[in-house]
């Protein structure tokens, strides 16, 4: 059984950065977030910046491989 080794630049990224990485529009990203398909860091206030949890995304992808 092989171990997966991943390197990410940041454990959390903004929707804009995630859009730049994936090529998805921010609107599509917002839809995925609303559906719970893209994990985010819990927001401390209503107006807080949405931060996408890259570590959780990589874990989900790794689990789907097995």
C-alpha positions in Angstrom: 0.0 0.0 0.0 1.5 3.3 -1.1 1.4 6.5 1.1 0.2 9.7 -0.6 2.4 12.7 -0.2 0.9 16.0 -1.1 2.3 19.5 -0.9 0.0 22.5 -0.7 0.9 26.2 -0.5 -1.7 27.0 2.1 -4.2 25.0 4.1 -6.9 27.7 3.4 -7.5 29.7 0.2 -10.0 32.4 -0.8 -12.7 31.7 -3.3 -10.7 33.8 -5.8 -7.5 31.8 -5.3 -9.4 28.6 -5.6 -11.0 29.9 -8.8 -7.5 30.6 -10.2 -6.3 27.1 -9.2 -9.3 25.2 -10.6 -10.5 27.4 -13.4 -14.0 27.4 -11.9 -16.0 30.6 -11.6 -16.6 32.0 -8.2 -20.3 31.6 -8.8 -19.9 27.8 -9.4 -17.6 27.6 -6.4 -20.3 29.3 -4.3 -22.8 26.7 -5.5 -20.5 23.8 -4.5 -19.9 25.4 -1.1 -23.7 25.8 -0.5 -24.2 22.1 -1.4 -21.4 21.1 1.0 -19.2 19.8 -1.7 -16.3 22.2 -1.0 -15.4 22.4 2.7 -14.7 25.7 4.2 -13.3 27.0 7.4 -16.1 27.8 9.9 -16.8 31.5 9.7 -16.7 33.5 12.9 -19.1 36.2 11.6 -21.5 36.6 8.8 -19.2 39.0 7.0 -16.0 37.0 7.4 -14.1 36.0 4.3 -14.9 32.5 3.0 -11.8 30.3 3.2 -11.7 27.0 1.4 -10.2 24.1 3.4 -7.6 22.7 1.0 -6.5 20.0 3.5 -10.0 18.6 3.8 -10.3 18.6 0.0 -7.1 16.6 -0.4 -8.3 14.2 2.3 -11.6 13.7 0.4 -9.8 13.1 -2.8 -7.4 10.6 -1.2 -10.4 8.7 0.4 -12.1 8.5 -3.0 -9.0 6.8 -4.4 -9.3 3.9 -2.0 
